[in-house]
C-alpha cells in the first residue's frame, strides 16, 4: 500500500541511503539535516512501510521551490516521482502558492521528461550551477530552470 506523509527527522538515515544509491551527486547529511531543522514541508512516499522516495521543497512568498526529488532505484519507473510531485503541488496550492520552480541538471534527461509531463516549462538556464564530476573532468554543469503555474 502506497502512502505519502511528511518527512520527519527519524527518516534521515533512510533518505540518505536512498539518495546515495540513486543520485550521482547526493545531498550531504548536513543539507538534509538543515532542511529538517528549518521544517521544510517535505514528504516521503512509502510502499509497504518502506520509504521508496522523498521530495524536499519549501515555500517563499507565493512560490514553491522543489529542491530535491529522489526515488530509490528499486522503486523507479513506477510513477512514484509523479505521485510525490503531484502531492507537493496539491499542498502548495492549499498554502496559496502561485507557481512551482525548480532547477535540474541539463544531463538529467529522465527528470526533465518527468517535469515536462507534469506541465513544467523551461524558463531559463543557470550557467555552472551544479558541481561537476571530477572523475569525468566536468568542473561544473548548467541547470535548466523550470516553472509551472499552480
C-alpha positions as CSV (number, residue, x, y, z in Angstrom):
1,X,0.0,0.0,0.0
2,X,1.4,3.4,-1.0
3,X,1.3,6.3,1.5
4,X,2.6,9.8,1.3
5,X,3.4,11.5,4.6
6,X,5.5,14.3,6.0
7,X,9.3,13.7,6.1
8,X,10.5,13.7,9.7
9,X,13.9,13.7,11.4
10,X,13.7,9.9,12.1
11,X,13.7,9.4,8.3
12,X,17.2,11.0,7.9
13,X,19.3,7.8,7.7
14,X,16.8,6.1,5.3
15,X,16.7,9.1,2.9
16,X,20.5,9.4,3.0
17,X,20.8,5.8,2.0
18,X,18.3,6.2,-0.8
19,X,19.9,9.3,-2.2
20,X,23.4,7.8,-2.0
21,X,22.2,4.8,-4.0
22,X,20.2,6.8,-6.5
23,X,21.9,10.2,-7.1
24,X,25.2,10.7,-8.8
25,X,25.6,13.9,-6.7
26,X,23.8,13.3,-3.5
27,X,23.0,16.0,-0.9
28,X,25.1,15.9,2.2
29,X,23.8,14.7,5.6
30,X,24.1,18.4,6.7
31,X,22.0,19.6,3.8
32,X,19.2,17.2,4.7
33,X,19.5,18.0,8.4
34,X,19.2,21.7,7.7
35,X,16.0,21.1,5.6
36,X,14.5,19.1,8.5
37,X,15.6,21.7,11.1
38,X,14.2,24.5,9.0
39,X,10.9,22.5,8.8
40,X,10.7,22.4,5.0
41,X,7.2,20.9,4.2
42,X,8.8,17.8,2.6
43,X,7.3,14.4,2.0
44,X,8.2,10.7,1.9
45,X,6.4,8.0,-0.2
46,X,6.2,4.6,1.5
47,X,5.4,1.3,-0.1
48,X,4.6,-1.4,2.5
49,X,6.1,0.8,5.2
50,X,9.4,1.1,3.3
51,X,10.5,4.6,2.2
52,X,10.5,4.4,-1.6
53,X,11.3,8.1,-2.3
54,X,11.1,11.6,-1.0
55,X,10.7,15.2,-2.1
56,X,12.2,18.2,-0.4
57,X,10.6,21.6,-1.1
58,X,10.0,24.9,0.5
59,X,7.8,28.0,0.2
60,X,9.0,31.6,-0.4
61,X,6.3,34.3,-0.7
62,X,3.9,32.8,-3.3
63,X,6.4,30.3,-4.8
64,X,7.1,26.7,-4.1
65,X,10.7,25.7,-4.8
66,X,11.2,22.0,-5.5
67,X,14.7,21.3,-4.1
68,X,15.2,17.6,-4.3
69,X,13.2,14.6,-5.6
70,X,14.7,11.1,-5.3
71,X,13.3,7.6,-5.8
72,X,15.1,4.5,-4.6
73,X,16.4,2.7,-7.7
74,X,14.4,-0.5,-6.8
75,X,11.2,1.6,-6.9
76,X,11.9,3.7,-10.0
77,X,9.7,3.7,-13.1
78,X,6.6,3.1,-11.1
79,X,5.2,6.6,-11.1
80,X,6.3,7.4,-7.6
81,X,8.2,10.6,-8.6
82,X,5.0,11.8,-10.2
83,X,2.9,11.0,-7.2
84,X,5.3,12.9,-4.9
85,X,5.4,15.9,-7.2
86,X,1.6,16.0,-7.5
87,X,1.2,15.8,-3.7
88,X,3.7,18.6,-3.3
89,X,1.8,20.8,-5.8
90,X,-1.6,20.0,-4.1
91,X,-0.2,21.1,-0.8
92,X,1.4,24.2,-2.3
93,X,-1.9,25.2,-3.8
94,X,-3.6,24.8,-0.4
95,X,-0.9,27.1,1.1
96,X,-1.6,29.8,-1.6
97,X,1.4,29.3,-3.7
98,X,1.1,30.5,-7.3
99,X,4.0,28.7,-9.0
100,X,6.5,25.9,-8.6
101,X,10.1,26.4,-9.7
102,X,13.0,24.0,-9.8
103,X,16.5,23.6,-11.2
104,X,17.5,20.3,-12.8
105,X,20.9,19.2,-14.3
106,X,20.9,19.6,-18.0
107,X,22.2,16.0,-18.2
108,X,19.3,14.6,-16.2
109,X,17.0,13.8,-19.1
110,X,14.7,11.4,-17.2
111,X,13.9,14.1,-14.6
112,X,13.4,16.7,-17.3
113,X,11.0,14.4,-19.1
114,X,9.1,13.8,-15.8
115,X,8.8,17.6,-15.2
116,X,7.7,18.2,-18.7
117,X,5.0,15.5,-18.4
118,X,3.9,17.3,-15.2
119,X,3.5,20.6,-17.1
120,X,6.7,22.4,-16.3
121,X,8.3,24.6,-18.9
122,X,11.8,25.8,-19.2
123,X,12.2,29.4,-18.3
124,X,15.9,29.8,-18.2
125,X,19.4,28.4,-17.6
126,X,21.8,28.9,-14.7
127,X,25.3,28.6,-16.0
128,X,27.8,26.4,-14.0
129,X,25.1,25.9,-11.3
130,X,26.0,22.4,-10.3
131,X,29.3,20.9,-9.2
132,X,30.6,18.5,-11.8
133,X,32.0,15.0,-11.8
134,X,35.8,15.4,-11.3
135,X,36.3,11.8,-12.5
136,X,35.0,12.8,-15.9
137,X,36.7,16.2,-15.9
138,X,33.5,18.1,-15.6
139,X,34.1,21.1,-13.4
140,X,30.5,22.5,-13.4
141,X,27.2,21.8,-15.1
142,X,24.4,24.1,-16.1
143,X,21.0,23.9,-14.6
144,X,17.8,24.1,-16.5
145,X,15.3,26.3,-14.6
146,X,11.7,25.1,-15.0
147,X,8.4,26.5,-13.7
148,X,4.8,25.5,-13.5
149,X,1.9,27.8,-12.6
150,X,-0.4,26.4,-10.0
